[in-house]
Amino acid sequence: MRTGILTLAFVAGTLFGAEPPRLAAHVVVLGFDGMSPNGVEQAKTPVMHDLMKQGAYTLHARGVIPTVSSPNWASMIMGAGPAEHGVTSNDWKPDRFEIAPICKGDGGIFPTIFDLLHQQRPRAVAGVFHDWEDFARLLNRNSVAVLEHGKGPDETLDKALAWMRANKPDLTFIHFDHVDEAGHKFGHGSPEYYKAVEKADALVAKVLQALREAGMANDTIVLVTADHGGVGTKHGGSTMAEIEIPWILSGPGVRKGLELKTHVRTYDTAATLAHILGVKPSDCWLGKPVTEAFPSGR
């Protein structure tokens, strides 16, 4: 009798479109272009350090080679590396590339977390706000409710927070470019670079305050990360200073004060977001969810 009841429940869930469980109602990803672990450690970053105490983190996550923006942002949202998704340089465009993607999702490019969320949870709301204009070409516009470019970190954040307050979305991705700009102009490790990282910390604080004011804080997981680091005024090479990135996860259901032992790769981010949002990952993805960050590895 019990077997029959379970079978009926499964069939009913399938017929009526029951969705798999999720770990949080909302996820916010804050991506700081060019922000190295050294920047987080050496600059005054009390907010990020508090997130580490309240969540799970590593300052030794890795990006992909080449250590430039497009391949790394693409890997973060596509759950795979350049050899799979084909984004091998900042010159990449959906209709101009050297390596074809091994599979294609909506929009004719490699499937992103936004595509999968849109397909599997049609009622879910996702938005992307980006300080670097070229970020927009890395995803399918039709898979997000809003894809908006802001001029500078403050305008980008203001646009994102206004939209978040009004829509209380499932997934929000906010990209900031000012740390990378400081690295290129003044050099990684310079006083100006650390000031830019401190600005990043202040932006994180604004996001957390906005979540509290919107009544979303208790149901939101926040991830703070980056695409690459840098050496001097450059990046793109094969050094630890360029490939290592911070990865800080905090919110309901995330283990507290845990320095991750798991080897986190940037393409594990998409898989982790899928895990949190109850979305089945693409068969084309390489990334794995960072389950160590959650109790009992769930």
LINJOQUI-V918634 format. One record per residue. N is the residue number from 1. RES is the residue in three letters. PHI is phi in radians with two decimals (* if undefined). PSI is psi in radians with two decimals (NA if undefined). BURIAL is I if it has 24 or more other ideal C-beta (glycine too) atoms within 12 Angstrom, else O. Layout:
N	RES	PHI	PSI	BURIAL
N	RES	PHI	PSI	BURIAL
//
This chain:
1	MET	*	-0.77	O
2	ARG	-1.07	-0.72	O
3	THR	-1.07	-0.72	O
4	GLY	-1.11	-0.70	O
5	ILE	-1.12	-0.77	O
6	LEU	-1.12	-0.68	O
7	THR	-1.13	-0.77	O
8	LEU	-1.09	-0.70	O
9	ALA	-1.10	-0.73	O
10	PHE	-1.11	-0.79	O
11	VAL	-1.11	-0.76	O
12	ALA	-1.08	-0.74	O
13	GLY	-1.09	-0.68	O
14	THR	-1.17	-0.79	O
15	LEU	-1.16	-0.67	O
16	PHE	-1.72	0.25	O
17	GLY	1.23	0.61	O
18	ALA	-1.05	2.41	O
19	GLU	-1.71	2.58	O
20	PRO	-1.14	2.75	O
21	PRO	-1.14	2.70	O
22	ARG	-2.20	2.77	I
23	LEU	-1.62	-0.32	I
24	ALA	-2.71	2.68	I
25	ALA	-1.33	-0.53	I
26	HIS	-2.38	2.58	I
27	VAL	-2.32	2.34	I
28	VAL	-2.15	2.15	I
29	VAL	-1.84	2.18	I
30	LEU	-1.94	1.88	I
31	GLY	-1.87	2.06	I
32	PHE	-1.86	1.90	I
33	ASP	-1.06	2.20	I
34	GLY	1.37	0.17	I
35	MET	-1.51	1.94	I
36	SER	-1.52	2.78	I
37	PRO	-0.98	-0.64	I
38	ASN	-1.04	-0.69	I
39	GLY	-1.10	-0.76	I
40	VAL	-1.11	-0.67	I
41	GLU	-1.33	-0.68	O
42	GLN	-1.61	-0.47	O
43	ALA	-1.43	2.93	I
44	LYS	-1.43	1.76	O
45	THR	-2.23	1.11	I
46	PRO	-1.10	-0.57	O
47	VAL	-1.22	-0.79	I
48	MET	-1.13	-0.67	I
49	HIS	-1.18	-0.58	I
50	ASP	-1.20	-0.66	O
51	LEU	-1.08	-0.64	I
52	MET	-1.08	-0.75	I
53	LYS	-1.16	-0.55	O
54	GLN	-1.64	-0.03	I
55	GLY	-2.55	-2.71	I
56	ALA	-2.02	2.45	I
57	TYR	-2.71	2.86	I
58	THR	-2.61	2.48	I
59	LEU	-1.77	0.29	I
60	HIS	-2.23	0.46	I
61	ALA	-1.16	2.80	I
62	ARG	-2.17	2.46	I
63	GLY	-1.48	-2.76	I
64	VAL	-2.11	2.85	I
65	ILE	-1.72	2.31	I
66	PRO	-1.35	2.59	I
67	THR	-1.45	1.04	I
68	VAL	-2.13	2.99	I
69	SER	-1.14	-1.00	I
70	SER	-0.99	-0.87	I
71	PRO	-1.05	-0.59	I
72	ASN	-1.42	-0.72	I
73	TRP	-1.13	-0.69	I
74	ALA	-1.07	-0.80	I
75	SER	-1.07	-0.64	I
76	MET	-1.12	-0.72	I
77	ILE	-1.67	-0.20	I
78	MET	-1.82	-0.12	I
79	GLY	1.20	0.37	I
80	ALA	-2.74	3.11	I
81	GLY	-1.78	3.11	I
82	PRO	-0.98	-0.60	I
83	ALA	-1.13	-0.41	I
84	GLU	-1.68	-0.86	I
85	HIS	-1.53	-0.29	I
86	GLY	1.49	0.04	I
87	VAL	-1.52	1.71	I
88	THR	-1.87	-0.11	I
89	SER	-2.82	3.02	I
90	ASN	-1.30	-0.10	I
91	ASP	-1.51	-0.13	O
92	TRP	-1.08	2.45	I
93	LYS	-2.44	2.73	O
94	PRO	-0.95	-0.49	I
95	ASP	-1.92	0.18	O
96	ARG	-2.52	1.85	O
97	PHE	-2.71	2.87	I
98	GLU	-1.71	-0.60	O
99	ILE	-2.06	2.17	O
100	ALA	-1.30	2.53	O
101	PRO	-1.14	2.60	I
102	ILE	-1.26	-0.36	O
103	CYS	-2.69	2.87	O
104	LYS	-2.21	2.46	O
105	GLY	-1.83	-2.71	I
106	ASP	-1.09	2.48	I
107	GLY	1.49	0.01	I
108	GLY	1.39	0.21	O
109	ILE	-2.08	3.04	I
110	PHE	-1.00	2.43	I
111	PRO	-1.11	2.30	I
112	THR	-1.82	2.96	I
113	ILE	-1.05	-0.55	I
114	PHE	-1.20	-0.69	I
115	ASP	-1.06	-0.84	I
116	LEU	-1.16	-0.71	I
117	LEU	-1.10	-0.75	I
118	HIS	-1.14	-0.69	I
119	GLN	-1.24	-0.82	I
120	GLN	-1.52	-0.45	I
121	ARG	-2.29	1.33	I
122	PRO	-0.98	-0.45	O
123	ARG	-1.48	-0.14	O
124	ALA	-1.20	2.59	I
125	VAL	-2.03	2.22	I
126	ALA	-2.30	2.55	I
127	GLY	-2.50	2.64	I
128	VAL	-2.26	2.27	I
129	PHE	-2.19	2.24	I
130	HIS	-2.37	2.32	I
131	ASP	-1.38	-0.60	I
132	TRP	-1.59	2.06	I
133	GLU	-1.02	-0.64	O
134	ASP	-1.24	-0.16	I
135	PHE	-1.03	-0.57	I
136	ALA	-1.05	-0.52	I
137	ARG	-1.30	-0.13	I
138	LEU	-1.49	-0.06	I
139	LEU	-2.49	2.88	I
140	ASN	-1.46	2.07	I
141	ARG	-1.00	-0.57	I
142	ASN	-1.30	-0.15	O
143	SER	-1.62	-0.05	I
144	VAL	-2.23	2.65	I
145	ALA	-1.28	-0.56	I
146	VAL	-2.54	2.44	I
147	LEU	-2.39	1.80	I
148	GLU	-2.30	2.41	I
149	HIS	-1.73	2.26	O
150	GLY	-1.92	2.65	I
151	LYS	-1.64	1.69	O
152	GLY	1.62	2.86	O
153	PRO	-1.14	-0.65	I
154	ASP	-1.21	-0.80	O
155	GLU	-1.13	-0.71	O
156	THR	-1.05	-0.79	I
157	LEU	-1.19	-0.72	I
158	ASP	-1.03	-0.75	O
159	LYS	-1.08	-0.78	I
160	ALA	-1.14	-0.80	I
161	LEU	-1.18	-0.67	I
162	ALA	-1.07	-0.75	O
163	TRP	-1.20	-0.71	I
164	MET	-1.09	-0.75	I
165	ARG	-1.08	-0.67	O
166	ALA	-1.36	-0.52	O
167	ASN	-2.01	-0.30	O
168	LYS	0.76	1.08	I
169	PRO	-1.25	2.85	I
170	ASP	-1.29	-0.76	I
171	LEU	-2.41	2.21	I
172	THR	-2.22	2.29	I
173	PHE	-2.09	2.12	I
174	ILE	-2.10	2.13	I
175	HIS	-1.85	2.32	I
176	PHE	-2.12	2.48	I
177	ASP	-2.01	-0.09	I
178	HIS	-1.23	-0.49	I
179	VAL	-1.20	-0.74	I
180	ASP	-1.10	-0.69	I
181	GLU	-1.07	-0.72	I
182	ALA	-1.16	-0.66	I
183	GLY	-1.09	-0.74	I
184	HIS	-1.23	-0.64	I
185	LYS	-1.44	-0.73	O
186	PHE	-1.99	-0.31	O
187	GLY	1.78	2.44	I
188	HIS	-1.11	2.35	I
189	GLY	1.56	-0.03	I
190	SER	-1.41	2.79	O
191	PRO	-0.98	-0.66	O
192	GLU	-1.18	-0.64	O
193	TYR	-1.12	-0.81	I
194	TYR	-1.12	-0.59	I
195	LYS	-1.10	-0.66	I
196	ALA	-1.15	-0.65	I
197	VAL	-1.18	-0.65	I
198	GLU	-1.12	-0.61	I
199	LYS	-1.09	-0.71	I
200	ALA	-1.05	-0.72	I
201	ASP	-1.08	-0.70	I
202	ALA	-1.15	-0.61	I
203	LEU	-1.17	-0.68	I
204	VAL	-1.06	-0.74	I
205	ALA	-1.04	-0.71	I
206	LYS	-1.13	-0.68	I
207	VAL	-1.11	-0.81	I
208	LEU	-1.10	-0.70	I
209	GLN	-1.13	-0.74	O
210	ALA	-1.11	-0.66	I
211	LEU	-1.13	-0.68	I
212	ARG	-1.15	-0.77	O
213	GLU	-1.15	-0.54	O
214	ALA	-1.50	-0.01	I
215	GLY	1.24	0.42	O
216	MET	-1.84	-0.19	I
217	ALA	-1.02	-0.67	I
218	ASN	-1.33	-0.15	O
219	ASP	-2.14	0.30	I
220	THR	-2.16	2.29	I
221	ILE	-1.76	2.28	I
222	VAL	-1.94	2.35	I
223	LEU	-2.09	2.20	I
224	VAL	-1.93	2.19	I
225	THR	-2.70	-3.01	I
226	ALA	-2.60	3.01	I
227	ASP	-1.65	-0.65	I
228	HIS	-2.87	2.98	I
229	GLY	-1.81	-2.39	I
230	GLY	-3.13	2.92	I
231	VAL	-2.32	2.14	I
232	GLY	1.07	-2.25	O
233	THR	-1.77	0.26	O
234	LYS	-2.28	2.94	O
235	HIS	-2.72	2.92	I
236	GLY	2.18	-0.21	I
237	GLY	-1.55	-3.00	O
238	SER	-1.96	1.08	O
239	THR	-2.09	2.79	O
240	MET	-1.10	-0.62	O
241	ALA	-1.13	-0.41	I
242	GLU	-1.64	-0.57	I
243	ILE	-1.61	-0.41	I
244	GLU	-1.42	2.46	I
245	ILE	-2.42	2.71	I
246	PRO	-1.34	2.64	I
247	TRP	-2.56	1.79	I
248	ILE	-2.14	2.04	I
249	LEU	-2.04	2.26	I
250	SER	-2.60	2.54	I
251	GLY	2.58	-3.04	I
252	PRO	-1.06	2.30	I
253	GLY	1.48	-0.05	I
254	VAL	-1.66	2.39	I
255	ARG	-1.09	2.53	I
256	LYS	-1.71	2.43	O
257	GLY	1.10	0.53	O
258	LEU	-1.79	2.03	I
259	GLU	-1.48	2.02	O
260	LEU	-1.14	2.40	I
261	LYS	-1.63	-0.36	O
262	THR	-1.04	2.45	I
263	HIS	-1.40	1.81	O
264	VAL	-1.58	2.20	I
265	ARG	-1.86	2.65	I
266	THR	-1.02	-0.54	I
267	TYR	-1.36	-0.10	I
268	ASP	-1.28	-0.27	I
269	THR	-1.08	-0.86	I
270	ALA	-1.03	-0.74	I
271	ALA	-1.15	-0.62	I
272	THR	-1.21	-0.71	I
273	LEU	-1.08	-0.73	I
274	ALA	-1.08	-0.73	I
275	HIS	-1.06	-0.78	I
276	ILE	-1.16	-0.70	I
277	LEU	-1.56	0.06	I
278	GLY	1.19	0.69	I
279	VAL	-1.97	2.36	I
280	LYS	-1.30	2.22	O
281	PRO	-1.20	2.76	I
282	SER	-1.21	2.53	I
283	ASP	-1.12	-0.32	O
284	CYS	-1.49	-0.18	I
285	TRP	-1.35	2.60	I
286	LEU	-1.73	-0.48	I
287	GLY	-1.10	2.64	I
288	LYS	-2.16	2.52	I
289	PRO	-1.13	2.49	I
290	VAL	-1.44	1.34	I
291	THR	-1.23	-0.33	I
292	GLU	-1.02	-0.43	I
293	ALA	-1.26	-0.18	I
294	PHE	-2.05	2.63	I
295	PRO	-0.95	2.39	O
296	SER	1.02	0.34	O
297	GLY	1.08	0.50	O
298	ARG	-1.40	NA	O
//
